[in-house]
Amino acid sequence: MNSATEILKLAMSMERQGQRFYEGFVDQVENPVIKEIFLSLSKTEEEHYYILKNELDKLEAGGQWSPTEQLKPTIERSLFDIRLEAEKLNPEKLSISHSDISLLRMAYLIENDFAEYYKKAMDFTEDEAGKKILEMLYHWENEHRRVFYEEYKRAMEGYWFDQSFSPF
């Protein structure tokens, strides 16, 4: 990472790949909650891509980073809201397949990579406004990581229970 534009270009690529991952697997996920999370994350990663693209365009044109106050997410449904709705569903509808568990783990790892990238990119950015934007993106991705970890953990425990197995 040598410059802000290189950081942004790689981040844009990562966000686009994340969007494609969620879009590509949304029809393969069986669990309705995970499906809804994948749909939401697909839109969120697309939004992140355009935030980064806007910043790149501004910097390449000789401008400055945007103030973070101008970069509030526009996605209406948060992952927290999706999870709250899931709590109200019939437990039978929340069963999870082994393949869903694998997809949750992959999604967790993707979000982990995003969060870690933004965290490290902050150290390579001298501009304070740029650091704030990267920090904001770090927090967003870290929240995605947390949600996927919780879903993965819940899924594994449920799967173990269904199989009458407990590693403890």
PyMOL commands that set and color helices and strands:
alter all, ss='L'
color gray80, all
select helices_A, chain A and resi 4-25+32-60+68-70+79-87+91-94+98-123+128-162
alter helices_A, ss='H'
color red, helices_A
deselect
rebuild
show_as cartoon
